[in-house]
Amino acid sequence: MLDFTGKVAFVTGAGSVGAGWGNGKATAVLLARRGAMVCGLDQSADALAATTAIMQAEGLTWLPLTCDILDSAAVGASVAACVARFGRIDILVNNVGGSAPGDPVSMPLEVWQAQLDLNLTSAFLGCKHVLPVMEAQFDREGRGGAVVNIGSVGAMTFQLGGRVSAGYAAAKAGLVAFGRSTAIAYVRKGIRVNTVIPGSMHTPLVEHRLVRQLGAGDAAKLIADRHAAVPMGRMGDAWDVAHAVAFLASDEAGYITATQLVVDGGMTAARST
Ligand SMILES: NC(=O)c1ccc[n+]([C@@H]2O[C@H](COP(=O)([O-])OP(=O)(O)OC[C@H]3O[C@@H](n4cnc5c(N)ncnc54)[C@H](O)[C@@H]3O)[C@@H](O)[C@H]2O)c1
């Protein structure tokens, strides 16, 4: 079993849009259950409070930080708070993200820009503030860190007649390129950078946002359709993402950098044949 005892993780979007398990929330709790000291950043105090309740009930080591990931100064202050409390950062999970529908004509410029910010600039800012901490650790003691970005198959598979989210697709595709180039920039500094690419996951987002966005009055049908669209016959869940993140963040993945781990029940392979 992967062990993170003594490690410090910084997870962005560590809450969840609704009750239940979002990817960042599950990742934060999984890393903490495996021994990590975890800082969880989220712009929603309520969402963070739900994660805090779980961490406290299980006696896990946890520092919640209410912060907008797009406010660079505030992110810097959050990273400083994490280092002040735990002394280091070994793992950064850039999880904040979310999709808005639209193509270049139907999508207002502001929505396009906001999609690039939420899904790509968010990871840029996480790295901007955490990488120097990891690099200093490497200079000091030969141990750097691991960054895991959360991408999406929404940058890789497109169904004819399906929903188009051009801004999300562009940003998540850019996230892969961002991760690969950052990985090479830091490859001699003891820092690995990889991207987990979830497929169709049954997180609270489905009930909270997709049912409304897709105009589906019938949530049960939407969920059944999403299950059926996956070769395995079911959507994944936040734990599938969390376990993939944990692996890439672990010492066991020490020779893995600048790559992607697709967690999609076979979806991309089935769509590309
Ligand atoms: N759920 C899926 O099916 C799915 C599939 C592929 C990829 N993903 C990706 O997984 C990641 C997490 O998705 P989820 O469904 O678990 O998310 P979620 O929406 O449940 O949780 C995201 C959290 O991020 C927080 N957040 C949003 N904007 C923020 C900001 N500006 N600053 C700080 N915090 C902010 C929210 O408050 C929320 O608690 C996203 O990057 C998403 O694109 C999800």
The ligand as a MOL file (V3000), in Angstrom:
LIG
                    3D

  0  0  0     0  0            999 V3000
M  V30 BEGIN CTAB
M  V30 COUNTS 44 48 0 0 0
M  V30 BEGIN ATOM
M  V30 1 N -16.3030 15.0000 -12.4820 0
M  V30 2 C -15.9270 14.5730 -13.6660 0
M  V30 3 O -16.6320 13.8170 -14.3570 0
M  V30 4 C -14.5910 15.0140 -14.2150 0
M  V30 5 C -14.1380 14.4090 -15.4080 0
M  V30 6 C -12.9150 14.8080 -15.9160 0
M  V30 7 C -12.1610 15.7490 -15.2510 0
M  V30 8 N -12.6250 16.3180 -14.1110 0 CHG=1
M  V30 9 C -11.7880 17.3350 -13.4630 0
M  V30 10 O -11.5870 17.0000 -12.1000 0
M  V30 11 C -11.4040 18.1910 -11.3580 0
M  V30 12 C -12.3230 18.2320 -10.1690 0
M  V30 13 O -13.6000 17.9540 -10.6230 0
M  V30 14 P -14.7790 17.6350 -9.6020 0
M  V30 15 O -15.9570 17.2580 -10.4210 0
M  V30 16 O -14.3070 16.7050 -8.5740 0 CHG=-1
M  V30 17 O -14.9660 19.1020 -9.0350 0
M  V30 18 P -15.9210 19.8170 -8.0310 0
M  V30 19 O -16.4910 20.9070 -8.8810 0
M  V30 20 O -16.8050 18.9260 -7.2540 0
M  V30 21 O -14.8580 20.4110 -7.0060 0
M  V30 22 C -13.9990 21.4150 -7.3520 0
M  V30 23 C -13.7420 22.2860 -6.1600 0
M  V30 24 O -12.9630 23.3850 -6.6490 0
M  V30 25 C -13.4150 24.5560 -6.0330 0
M  V30 26 N -13.1000 25.7060 -6.8640 0
M  V30 27 C -13.7190 26.0780 -8.0110 0
M  V30 28 N -13.1600 27.2040 -8.4810 0
M  V30 29 C -12.1690 27.5460 -7.6140 0
M  V30 30 C -11.2500 28.6100 -7.5410 0
M  V30 31 N -11.2330 29.5930 -8.4590 0
M  V30 32 N -10.3680 28.6340 -6.5230 0
M  V30 33 C -10.3840 27.6710 -5.5650 0
M  V30 34 N -11.2500 26.6510 -5.5700 0
M  V30 35 C -12.1230 26.5760 -6.5880 0
M  V30 36 C -14.8990 24.3820 -5.8320 0
M  V30 37 O -15.3800 25.2000 -4.7740 0
M  V30 38 C -15.0020 22.8880 -5.5290 0
M  V30 39 O -15.0170 22.6380 -4.1320 0
M  V30 40 C -11.6060 19.3630 -12.3270 0
M  V30 41 O -10.3630 19.8000 -12.8130 0
M  V30 42 C -12.4060 18.7110 -13.4460 0
M  V30 43 O -12.2390 19.3730 -14.6790 0
M  V30 44 C -13.8270 15.9630 -13.5750 0
M  V30 END ATOM
M  V30 BEGIN BOND
M  V30 1 1 1 2
M  V30 2 2 2 3
M  V30 3 1 2 4
M  V30 4 1 4 5
M  V30 5 2 4 44
M  V30 6 2 5 6
M  V30 7 1 6 7
M  V30 8 2 7 8
M  V30 9 1 8 9
M  V30 10 1 8 44
M  V30 11 1 9 10
M  V30 12 1 9 42
M  V30 13 1 10 11
M  V30 14 1 11 12
M  V30 15 1 11 40
M  V30 16 1 12 13
M  V30 17 1 13 14
M  V30 18 2 14 15
M  V30 19 1 14 16
M  V30 20 1 14 17
M  V30 21 1 17 18
M  V30 22 2 18 19
M  V30 23 1 18 20
M  V30 24 1 18 21
M  V30 25 1 21 22
M  V30 26 1 22 23
M  V30 27 1 23 24
M  V30 28 1 23 38
M  V30 29 1 24 25
M  V30 30 1 25 26
M  V30 31 1 25 36
M  V30 32 1 26 27
M  V30 33 1 26 35
M  V30 34 2 27 28
M  V30 35 1 28 29
M  V30 36 1 29 30
M  V30 37 2 29 35
M  V30 38 1 30 31
M  V30 39 2 30 32
M  V30 40 1 32 33
M  V30 41 2 33 34
M  V30 42 1 34 35
M  V30 43 1 36 37
M  V30 44 1 36 38
M  V30 45 1 38 39
M  V30 46 1 40 41
M  V30 47 1 40 42
M  V30 48 1 42 43
M  V30 END BOND
M  V30 END CTAB
M  END
